[in-house]
Amino acid sequence: MSQLRVHELTKHFPTPGEPLVILRGVELELDSGQSAAVLGPSGSGKSTLLHILGTLDAPSSGTVELDGQDPFQLPEPQLAQFRYRHIGFVFQDHYLLPQLTVLENVLVPVLSQGPAAPEHADRARMLLERVGLGHRLEHRPAEISGGERQRAAIARALIAQPALLLADEPTGNLDRTTARSVARLLLELQEQEGYMLLVVTHSLELAQLLQRRYQLDQGRLVPVE
């Protein structure tokens, strides 16, 4: 069973005066199949926390363990491999490559590791079927809707069967109806795939769909009822 364990996590940035403290002693635990939302105003450190958990940035102190390993103890080549195998990302913007088809976009993380095997293409097609894009495989991003582009981004995030899916305002650019559809899709796929899901969001409606809710308050992660 996959686990995420975060202990006494801090992040600060040097300034000409006192260091700018963003995160103070963050504690968090998630197991396979569990979901949590992180709420807070702009500038509270939500995206900073997500970037650290996704190994895109390093903490100033404290520990992050995913599946029993501290990724920040790995040299960069192994860290990139760890990120590919264990962590998926969904951002507010889909970041699909305009010159590639939907199917090719979903395979991009695999191609970063070398040529895609037939089983990778089969999984990409299966995921696109699950997100309702089985009829859009050969379309390019400009030829599909905003909601469809975000669904393709979700499929891309799951191509390597990650233990942890991190979503940063995944419905922020969508209208309310499409946002609800994408939120339900994230949870339906979580039930099928069993990944841990952590969502940073301003949307209380989205947060209420997840099992646990937290707020970043002065750099600390505080449970919200």
C-alpha positions in Angstrom: 0.0 0.0 0.0 1.4 3.4 -1.0 1.9 6.0 1.7 2.9 9.7 1.9 4.4 10.9 5.1 5.3 14.6 5.6 7.0 15.7 8.8 8.0 19.1 10.1 8.3 20.5 6.5 9.5 24.0 6.2 10.2 26.3 3.3 11.8 29.7 3.4 13.5 32.0 0.9 16.4 34.4 1.6 15.7 38.1 1.4 17.9 41.2 2.2 16.4 41.2 5.6 14.7 38.3 7.5 14.1 35.1 5.5 10.6 34.9 3.9 8.9 31.9 5.6 6.3 30.2 3.4 5.8 26.8 5.2 6.2 26.1 8.9 6.3 22.6 10.3 3.8 21.1 7.8 2.5 17.6 8.8 0.5 15.4 6.4 -0.2 11.7 6.0 -2.0 10.0 3.1 -2.5 6.3 2.2 -3.6 4.6 -1.0 -7.1 5.6 -2.0 -7.2 8.6 0.3 -7.9 12.2 -0.9 -7.3 15.6 0.6 -7.8 19.2 -0.4 -5.6 22.2 0.6 -7.4 25.5 0.8 -6.0 29.0 1.3 -5.8 32.4 -0.2 -3.3 33.3 -3.0 0.2 33.6 -1.6 -0.5 31.2 1.3 2.0 28.6 0.1 -0.4 26.1 -1.5 1.5 25.8 -4.8 4.9 25.8 -2.9 3.7 22.8 -0.9 2.5 21.0 -4.0 5.8 21.6 -5.8 7.8 20.2 -2.9 5.6 17.1 -2.6 6.0 16.7 -6.3 9.8 17.0 -5.9 9.9 20.0 -8.2 11.3 22.1 -5.3 13.2 21.0 -2.2 12.2 21.8 1.4 14.3 24.0 3.6 14.0 21.4 6.4 11.8 18.5 7.4 11.1 15.2 5.5 8.9 13.9 2.7 8.6 10.1 2.4 6.7 8.5 -0.5 6.4 4.7 -0.5 9.1 4.6 2.3 11.7 6.7 0.4 12.8 10.2 0.8 13.2 11.4 -2.8 15.4 14.4 -1.8 18.1 12.0 -0.8 18.4 10.9 -4.5 20.8 12.4 -7.1 19.0 14.2 -9.9 18.9 11.4 -12.5 17.3 9.0 -10.0 15.0 11.8 -8.7 13.6 12.3 -12.2 13.0 8.5 -12.4 11.3 8.5 -9.0 9.1 11.4 -10.0 8.1 9.7 -13.3 7.3 6.4 -11.5 5.5 7.7 -8.4 4.0 11.1 -9.0 1.4 12.5 -11.5 0.6 16.2 -12.0 -2.5 18.0 -13.1 -2.2 21.8 -13.3 -4.7 24.6 -13.8 -3.5 24.9 -17.4 -3.5 21.7 -19.4 0.0 22.3 -20.9 -0.7 20.0 -23.9 1.7 20.4 -26.8 -0.2 21.9 -29.7 1.6 20.1 -32.4 0.9 16.6 -31.0 -2.3 14.6 -31.1 -4.3 13.9 -27.9 -2.9 10.3 -27.8 0.7 11.6 -28.4 0.3 14.1 -25.6 -0.8 11.4 -23.1 2.4 9.5 -24.0 4.8 12.4 -23.5 5.9 11.4 -20.0 6.7 7.9 -21.3 8.7 9.3 -24.2 10.8 11.3 -21.8 12.1 7.9 -20.6 12.7 6.4 -24.0 10.6 4.9 -26.8 7.0 4.0 -25.9 6.3 0.2 -25.8 3.0 -1.2 -27.2 1.6 -1.5 -23.6 2.1 2.2 -23.0 0.1 3.0 -26.1 -2.6 0.5 -25.0 -2.8 2.2 -21.6 -3.0 5.6 -23.1 -5.9 4.6 -25.3 -7.6 2.9 -22.3 -7.2 6.1 -20.2 -8.5 8.3 -23.0 -11.5 6.0 -23.2 -12.1 6.3 -19.5 -12.0 10.1 -19.6 -14.4 10.1 -22.5 -11.9 10.9 -25.3 -11.7 7.6 -27.1 -13.1 9.4 -30.2 -10.5 12.2 -30.0 -7.2 10.3 -30.2 -6.0 11.9 -33.4 -7.3 15.4 -32.6 -4.9 18.2 -31.6 -5.6 20.4 -28.6 -6.9 23.3 -30.6 -9.6 21.0 -32.0 -11.1 20.0 -28.6 -12.8 21.9 -25.8 -11.3 23.2 -22.6 -12.9 20.5 -20.6 -11.6 17.9 -23.0 -8.1 19.3 -22.8 -8.2 19.0 -19.0 -9.4 15.4 -19.3 -6.5 14.7 -21.6 -4.2 16.2 -19.1 -5.6 13.9 -16.4 -5.0 10.9 -18.6 -1.4 12.1 -19.2 -0.9 12.4 -15.4 -1.9 8.8 -14.9 0.0 7.1 -17.8 2.7 5.8 -15.5 0.3 4.6 -12.8 1.5 7.0 -10.1 1.0 6.4 -6.4 0.3 10.1 -5.8 -1.7 12.5 -8.0 -1.1 16.2 -7.3 -3.7 18.6 -8.8 -3.1 22.4 -8.7 -6.4 24.3 -9.3 -7.5 21.6 -11.8 -10.9 23.2 -12.4 -9.8 26.8 -12.1 -10.0 27.6 -15.8 -13.3 25.8 -16.4 -17.0 26.8 -16.2 -18.9 25.5 -13.3 -20.6 22.6 -15.1 -17.3 21.4 -16.7 -15.5 21.9 -13.4 -18.0 19.5 -11.7 -17.5 17.0 -14.4 -13.7 17.1 -14.1 -13.8 16.9 -10.3 -16.1 13.8 -10.5 -13.7 12.3 -13.0 -10.7 12.7 -10.7 -12.5 10.8 -8.0 -13.9 8.1 -10.3 -10.4 7.4 -11.6 -9.0 7.4 -8.1 -11.5 4.7 -7.1 -10.4 2.7 -10.1 -6.7 3.3 -9.9 -6.2 3.6 -6.1 -3.9 6.6 -6.1 -3.5 9.1 -3.4 -5.0 12.5 -4.4 -4.0 15.9 -3.1 -5.8 18.9 -4.6 -4.9 22.5 -4.1 -8.0 24.6 -4.8 -9.9 27.8 -4.1 -13.1 25.9 -4.7 -15.0 24.9 -1.6 -17.3 22.8 -3.8 -14.4 20.8 -5.1 -12.8 20.5 -1.6 -16.1 19.1 -0.1 -15.9 16.2 -2.5 -12.6 15.0 -1.0 -12.2 13.0 2.1 -10.2 15.5 4.1 -9.8 19.3 4.0 -6.9 21.4 5.2 -6.1 25.1 5.1 -2.7 26.8 5.1 -2.8 29.3 7.9 0.4 31.3 8.4 2.4 28.5 6.8 0.9 25.7 8.9 -1.5 23.0 7.5 -4.6 23.1 9.7 -7.6 20.6 9.4 -10.9 22.2 8.3 -14.2 20.7 9.2 
